[in-house]
């Protein structure tokens, strides 16, 4: 799960998903690895959610950020050919707001989808992937009614229209795992040595361990169109969705 720091970088994205601009200092800059800041709102990717894109502004220069690389540090990957700010440089970071907001709407919409399918059909998630305003989600679901796709879409959009609050908190591992069905994937991907678990709660519908960014309420997602259902065999159902 996501932590408050990766290496030397304090992650602003976990504390406040609405942050789009912030001040920071460069603590490392390597042409092979990338740029490390002391503070960053760039979501590094994970859990199916892609990393953010944006820019760093410094000394009248603009460095475009095409993505991230994680390891011992959270490295920001500049667009090829863009300059690297020297270590110690004060920079202004800014996310691509349209992309981040679309990914937040998509991620929250997928949580509503998984909550509805778990509530109504008892199915766990076996995989998934998202891009801005489009996604797929795979479920372990042996039998479905003929109108499954339409029934899921109707139930999901009813939950979105209900304007349920989406709350985020970090709990000690033991307390988090005391919450029923906190893991909605068929395989528990949380590291065994993880001491704190970040919880995303769609109040009254769905509570999951999750490290991504989300909107503040289900109404902010918009509407979900279930574009297609695919039968991949042996209880493997794939739903392709679009956020509108």
N, C-alpha and C positions, 0 to 999 in steps of 0.2 A: 504494500500500500504506500501511498505518498507520505512523505515526511516533511517537516517544516523546513529542513535544510537538505540540499545536496552539495556536499563538499563545503565550499566557502559561501555558497549562495543561499540567502534567505528567500524562501518562496512566497512571494506576495499573492500568487494566484490561489493558494490554499486558504489564506486568511480572508480574502475579499475578491470574489470572481468578477466584480464590476471594475476593478482597476484596469485602466487602459494606458495611462501615462505615469511615469515615476522617475525620480532621480536615483542615480547609482554611480558607483565607482568601479572602474575596471581593475580586477585583481590578477588577471592573467590574459594573455593574448598570444595565441600560437597559430601560425598559418596552416598547420596540419590539423590541430584539435579544434580550434575555435576561440571564442571570447568567453571569459568568466566574469560575471558581475557579482558584487557583494549583495545586491538585491535584484530580484527579477520577477516579473509577472508572466513571463513566457511559460505556458504549460508545456512540459517536456514530452508529452505523449505517453500513452499507456492505457490499458483497459479498453482498447479499441478506439480511443479518441486520439486523433492526430495531433502533432505539436503545433504551436502557434507560429505565426509569421509576423514580421513587423520591421521596425527600424531602430537604430541608435543614432542620436544626433549629438555631435560634439564639435566644438570649435569651428562652426560653419560647415561641417562635413556631415554627410548622411551615409551610414552603413546599413544596407538592407540585410535583414535576417531571414534566411530561407527555411530555417528549422532548428532543431536542437540535436545534441548528442549527449547521452548520459553515461556516466561511469563513476570515477571517483569525484568528478565535478559535473556541474550542469554547463555544458558548452553550448554557446550560441553559434550557429553555423552561418557565416556571412555568404551573401551571393558572391560567386566567383568574380574576382577582379575588384571587389569593393575594399576600401582600406580598413585596416585593423587599428582601433584606437590604442595607443600605448598604455602600458600598466600605469595606474594612478590617475588616468583621465576621468574627469567628471562627465557623465553622459546623461542624456535624457532618453529613456526607453519609451517606445510607443508600439502597441499591438495593432495589427490589422483588425479593427473593430468589427467590420462586417463578417469576417471569417470567424473570429472568436465567438461572437454572438450567435451566429448560425450553428456552430458546433455545440454551444451550450444548449440551445433549443433542441438540437438533435439528440444530445445525450440525455437530457431530461425526458424527452419524448420516448426514448428507448426504455428508460426506467418505468415509465407508465405502462408501456407495452409489456415488459416482463412482469410487472406487478399484476396486470390484468390476466395474462396467460397463466401465471402461477395461481392466482385466486380462483379463476374459473375452470382451469383444466389441470392444475397441480403439476405443471411441467417446468423443469429446470432448463437453464440456458446451457447450450453446449458450444456456442461460439457466436461471433458477431464482428461487425466492422462498421465504421461510419466515416462519411465525408460530410462537408457542410450541406445540411438539409436532405441528405439521402443516406440510407443505411440498410444493412441486413442483420437479422437476428435468427439464430438457429436454436431449436428447442427439441428436447427429448420427449416426443409425443407420438405414441403408437397409433392412436385412433383419434380422428377428428370428424365432426359432422360435415355434411355437404356444404353448409353455408358458413364454415369456420372463418374464412377470411372476412366476410361481411360482418359477422358477429363480433369478431375481435375489433375491427375498425369502429363499430358503433360503440362498444364498451370503452375503448380507449378515448374516443372523442368526448364521451360523456364525462370521463374523469378529468380531461383537460378543461372542459367547460365549467367544472365544479370549482375551479380556481383554488386547488389545494396548495397550501404552503409547502415549500421544499426547504427543509432545514438541514444544516450540516453541523456535525459535532465530532469531536475526537474522544474516544472512550478507552480506558484500560482494556487490554485484551480479554480478561476474564469477564468484565462487565459487558463488553460487546458480544461475546459468544453466548451470554445468557439470554440474548434477544432471540426469539424463535425464528428460524429460517433466515438468518442474517446473510448466509451465503446462498446466492441464487444460481450459481453455476454448478454444473454436474461434478466438477472437480474443484476442490478448495485450493485456490492459488495463493493464499496468504502465506508468507514465510513463517515457519514455526517459531522463529525467534522474535517475531514482531511483538513489541510490547504495547503499542497503542494502535487502535483501529479507527479509521475515519469512516463515519457513518453518514449516509445520505437518506433522509427520511421524507418521503412524500406522505404527509400527515393523513392518516386514515386509509392509506392504500398500500404502501410499499416501504420497507426499510431494508437497506442493503449496505454492505461494506463496499466502499468505492473511493477512488482517488481523483476523480475527474472534476470538471467545472460544470455548474448547473445554473439555470435561471432561478428566480426566487419563488415562482409559483407555476402551477401547471397551465394557467391561462396564458402565460408568456410564451409557451411552446407554439401556440397556433393550433393547427389541425394536423392530424396524421392520416395520410392516405396509405392503406395497405395495397400496394401496387400488384403484388404477386405472391402466391404461395407455391413453393416447390417441394415435392416429395423426394428426398434424397435416399430413401430406403431405410429399413429397420428402425422405424420410429423417429427418423431424422427429418424434421420439417423446417424449412427455411422461409421466413417472411421478409419480403423486400418492401421497404417503406419510404415515403417521401414526406417531408415536413412542408406545409404550405401556410 
